[in-house]
Amino acid sequence: MGYEKFYKLKAHPFSFATDERFYYDSPQHSKALVKLTHAVETEKGLALMIGDIGTGKTTLSRRLLDQLIDGDVEATLLVIIHSEITSLWFLKKIALMLETPIESENKIEIITAIYHRLLDLTGQNRKVVILIDEANMLQTKEIMEEIRGLLNLESEHGKLLNFILFGLPEMEDYLRLDPPLYQRIAIRCVLEELDAKATTSYIIHRLRVAGCVKPLMTKEALEKVYTYSKGVPRTINALCDNALLEGFLLKREVIEAKIIDDVSSDLGLKAKPS
């Protein structure tokens, strides 16, 4: 028997996997979604979503993608998994994501094919946006130049393609490799860690979605989670998951502060300075 059954939960509340059901709409997340959606609707061209590790950028990108797909937007998501990609690979990947059949290795031919595909989508009254997660992995001037070139594609009605880049703060350093591209940033959002109140709300929200019908953590325990996690959602998940497992092993119906102290020590976390 796992802790889900012991605590009468219907789902795993603190999984690291992105699950739309557990999305927590904090004020800063809500504001970022409004701004990024505005960037697409008004065809700003280039928007950024910046945040440190574990602050929820990937979750936000999936949430935004779902919202855009439900509208009149041709939206797709590209996840960059390593930094050793070439500008040719990047262009071919964009073409593939836009369902543009192209076998050529010639950049001009690829861009021409993308251009005609974008004209076709625009003719269908579709706005086109490509979301790029882990965009801090795009680290060469050549790729920045290709992004700028794609942003230059326009019709008499306006821009044909929009990009929203999600990445770590150093992503901006790579964008600066091509100053004209950096100057085109129309919307810039920064995702910060959750504050103490939002941390508690986040935990309670995820527990409720998982089927929790009574408090599983004391007020002091919730405060301790913030102290050790510093409001980083990924760390909050790790702490709470370990705390519920420890509580299950000890057969404790409610998680108290000492359990948070113990699992924080196991995870090598230090308390947030007061």
Phi and psi in degrees as a GROMACS rama.xvg file:
@    title "Ramachandran Plot"
@    xaxis  label "Phi"
@    yaxis  label "Psi"
@TYPE xy
-88.565  176.707  GLY-2
-69.9054  -22.2937  TYR-3
-59.3756  -45.7163  GLU-4
-68.9275  -40.1349  LYS-5
-60.635  -40.4031  PHE-6
-94.8927  10.9543  TYR-7
57.6134  46.1465  LYS-8
-100.265  148.507  LEU-9
-94.736  -11.3326  LYS-10
-154.069  165.667  ALA-11
-76.9728  114.581  HIS-12
-77.922  -19.426  PRO-13
-128.948  41.6894  PHE-14
-69.4007  150.559  SER-15
-82.3033  -12.9664  PHE-16
-73.3551  143.903  ALA-17
-71.5495  121.483  THR-18
-134.572  115.75  ASP-19
-55.613  -30.7228  GLU-20
-61.5867  -30.2267  ARG-21
-97.3377  7.36577  PHE-22
-58.6286  128.503  TYR-23
-107.267  116.059  TYR-24
-88.6473  76.9329  ASP-25
-70.0724  163.234  SER-26
-54.6919  -40.4219  PRO-27
-72.5671  -33.5753  GLN-28
-66.5071  -43.4354  HIS-29
-61.3062  -43.9501  SER-30
-63.2982  -43.1464  LYS-31
-62.831  -41.6485  ALA-32
-62.3904  -40.808  LEU-33
-63.141  -44.8956  VAL-34
-67.256  -41.711  LYS-35
-71.4225  -37.1354  LEU-36
-63.6902  -40.3242  THR-37
-60.4981  -39.4144  HIS-38
-59.8276  -38.7149  ALA-39
-74.8429  -47.4727  VAL-40
-61.6857  -33.5927  GLU-41
-99.5763  7.40755  THR-42
51.8863  57.7388  GLU-43
-71.0063  -24.6181  LYS-44
102.991  -68.6697  GLY-45
-131.794  126.541  LEU-46
-133.256  149.936  ALA-47
-120.843  143.963  LEU-48
-125.238  109.83  MET-49
-110.665  139.097  ILE-50
-167.287  154.668  GLY-51
-72.795  173.556  ASP-52
-59.2139  131.482  ILE-53
81.9814  7.05987  GLY-54
-85.8293  -6.92442  THR-55
107.59  21.0235  GLY-56
-63.2385  -44.1103  LYS-57
-63.9159  -43.5278  THR-58
-59.0486  -42.9518  THR-59
-66.6477  -38.0074  LEU-60
-63.1986  -40.0832  SER-61
-68.4029  -38.1298  ARG-62
-63.7688  -45.3289  ARG-63
-63.7654  -42.8288  LEU-64
-57.8748  -45.6863  LEU-65
-61.2222  -41.8388  ASP-66
-65.6641  -41.7794  GLN-67
-68.9694  -40.6316  LEU-68
-62.4356  -33.6086  ILE-69
-69.8233  -16.4385  ASP-70
-97.3995  -151.549  GLY-71
-100.072  40.8233  ASP-72
-118.4  136.523  VAL-73
-89.9111  97.1227  GLU-74
-117.831  141.9  ALA-75
-145.971  156.479  THR-76
-120.613  128.349  LEU-77
-113.63  126.135  LEU-78
-107.156  120.775  VAL-79
-88.9497  122.663  ILE-80
-104.792  -10.8303  ILE-81
-156.107  167.243  HIS-82
-96.4641  0.890249  SER-83
-92.7882  31.7285  GLU-84
-91.0934  154.675  ILE-85
-102.241  164.888  THR-86
-65.8275  -32.3128  SER-87
-66.3689  -45.0328  LEU-88
-57.4246  -43.3117  TRP-89
-60.6684  -47.7257  PHE-90
-63.086  -42.2798  LEU-91
-65.317  -35.822  LYS-92
-66.7497  -41.5554  LYS-93
-61.5131  -43.4852  ILE-94
-59.8709  -44.3741  ALA-95
-62.5529  -42.8473  LEU-96
-65.3864  -28.3947  MET-97
-90.6784  9.52027  LEU-98
57.8525  45.2498  GLU-99
-104.458  108.706  THR-100
-70.7217  118.833  PRO-101
-151.338  128.123  ILE-102
-106.374  -7.91968  GLU-103
-70.2827  152.578  SER-104
-103.218  5.79004  GLU-105
-90.7328  122.164  ASN-106
-60.4616  -41.033  LYS-107
-60.9558  -42.2132  ILE-108
-66.8977  -38.025  GLU-109
-65.181  -46.7353  ILE-110
-64.0406  -38.0041  ILE-111
-62.6233  -42.2062  THR-112
-64.8023  -41.2277  ALA-113
-62.0246  -42.9724  ILE-114
-58.1604  -46.8672  TYR-115
-67.4835  -35.3088  HIS-116
-65.7138  -40.3094  ARG-117
-66.0159  -37.9755  LEU-118
-61.9385  -39.4807  LEU-119
-63.7356  -44.5306  ASP-120
-66.236  -40.0773  LEU-121
-63.809  -36.5178  THR-122
-63.7573  -21.1195  GLY-123
-93.0132  12.6136  GLN-124
60.1167  37.0436  ASN-125
-107.137  127.223  ARG-126
-81.2658  143.082  LYS-127
-117.803  129.259  VAL-128
-139.612  138.257  VAL-129
-114.35  120.423  ILE-130
-91.7209  132.366  LEU-131
-120.759  112.593  ILE-132
-91.4498  148.754  ASP-133
59.7541  38.7419  GLU-134
-66.5757  -13.2571  ALA-135
-66.3451  -10.9657  ASN-136
-78.6154  -12.3503  MET-137
-85.256  103.181  LEU-138
-123.558  12.4223  GLN-139
-117.047  150.772  THR-140
-61.768  -34.1397  LYS-141
-62.5311  -41.76  GLU-142
-68.9961  -38.6963  ILE-143
-59.9109  -39.2671  MET-144
-66.2693  -35.8947  GLU-145
-67.6707  -39.8116  GLU-146
-61.7282  -44.2032  ILE-147
-62.5024  -40.5358  ARG-148
-62.3858  -40.6388  GLY-149
-67.4005  -34.7856  LEU-150
-68.7802  -19.9278  LEU-151
-76.8688  -13.1514  ASN-152
-70.8573  118.389  LEU-153
-139.719  160.811  GLU-154
-119.824  -176.048  SER-155
-66.9661  -13.5464  GLU-156
-94.5922  -9.21187  HIS-157
132.571  -160.102  GLY-158
-67.6813  144.632  LYS-159
-94.9395  -20.4967  LEU-160
-144.226  139.908  LEU-161
-121.9  147.357  ASN-162
-121.964  139.211  PHE-163
-123.567  118.505  ILE-164
-103.53  128.409  LEU-165
-111.037  125.79  PHE-166
-170.701  176.289  GLY-167
-69.7779  163.22  LEU-168
-53.8047  -32.3548  PRO-169
-67.2839  -10.9162  GLU-170
-54.0031  -36.7484  MET-171
-64.9881  -31.9431  GLU-172
-62.4541  -39.3251  ASP-173
-72.6968  -35.7023  TYR-174
-63.0305  -32.6151  LEU-175
-70.3084  -11.3839  ARG-176
-62.1351  -23.5259  LEU-177
-123.634  87.0556  ASP-178
-50.4706  -41.1814  PRO-179
-60.9761  -32.7738  PRO-180
-69.9904  -45.2251  LEU-181
-58.9716  -35.839  TYR-182
-67.8252  -14.8372  GLN-183
-89.7212  -0.16179  ARG-184
-63.6235  116.466  ILE-185
-96.9683  -31.6648  ALA-186
-134.592  132.717  ILE-187
-133.192  118.416  ARG-188
-116.261  143.128  CYS-189
-121.36  125.257  VAL-190
-96.2829  114.154  LEU-191
-95.2226  170.771  GLU-192
-66.8642  157.451  GLU-193
-73.8222  147.227  LEU-194
-82.6178  -179.984  ASP-195
-60.1152  -44.1906  ALA-196
-64.9434  -44.548  LYS-197
-67.6719  -33.376  ALA-198
-61.5069  -46.61  THR-199
-62.2519  -43.734  THR-200
-63.5696  -38.5534  SER-201
-61.5374  -47.2576  TYR-202
-63.2681  -48.0897  ILE-203
-62.1896  -40.2237  ILE-204
-60.4009  -47.8128  HIS-205
-66.1285  -37.9685  ARG-206
-65.2125  -41.4434  LEU-207
-64.5223  -42.0806  ARG-208
-61.6154  -33.4905  VAL-209
-78.2112  -3.75285  ALA-210
105.144  9.56635  GLY-211
-68.5793  131.282  CYS-212
-116.313  -0.8872  VAL-213
-146.842  157.055  LYS-214
-59.1127  131.923  PRO-215
-107.899  -9.57409  LEU-216
-132.451  139.609  MET-217
-71.8596  163.471  THR-218
-57.6531  -41.4359  LYS-219
-64.9811  -37.6802  GLU-220
-65.521  -42.223  ALA-221
-61.8327  -40.3028  LEU-222
-64.5385  -38.5304  GLU-223
-64.9463  -36.5827  LYS-224
-59.6053  -43.9774  VAL-225
-64.647  -41.951  TYR-226
-57.2626  -43.9712  THR-227
-85.2503  -34.0279  TYR-228
-82.698  -20.1899  SER-229
59.4038  23.1507  LYS-230
80.5008  11.7792  GLY-231
-85.4462  117.065  VAL-232
-52.8844  -41.7111  PRO-233
-63.0887  -39.4909  ARG-234
-71.7988  -36.1111  THR-235
-57.8559  -46.0701  ILE-236
-60.3873  -45.16  ASN-237
-62.3139  -44.8561  ALA-238
-62.2332  -48.9327  LEU-239
-68.178  -37.7259  CYS-240
-62.2644  -46.7138  ASP-241
-66.5439  -35.6181  ASN-242
-66.0586  -41.7762  ALA-243
-67.9996  -36.4261  LEU-244
-65.6241  -43.7937  LEU-245
-64.0912  -41.3616  GLU-246
-61.95  -39.3957  GLY-247
-63.6729  -44.6974  PHE-248
-63.7712  -33.5847  LEU-249
-89.3878  -3.46667  LEU-250
58.9317  44.1208  LYS-251
-99.0134  123.637  ARG-252
-73.9996  -23.1454  GLU-253
-129.816  135.974  VAL-254
-83.3148  122.617  ILE-255
-103.303  171.111  GLU-256
-58.2865  -36.6943  ALA-257
-61.9336  -35.5002  LYS-258
-64.894  -38.7716  ILE-259
-64.9502  -41.1828  ILE-260
-58.8169  -45.5372  ASP-261
-65.866  -47.1528  ASP-262
-72.2127  -28.5919  VAL-263
-64.6069  -39.8404  SER-264
-64.1792  -42.8054  SER-265
-60.5417  -35.7873  ASP-266
-85.8016  -4.12485  LEU-267
75.1526  28.5322  GLY-268
-94.1865  142.949  LEU-269
-108.537  150.157  LYS-270
-65.4807  145.525  ALA-271
-66.7457  127.84  LYS-272
-57.4112  139.593  PRO-273
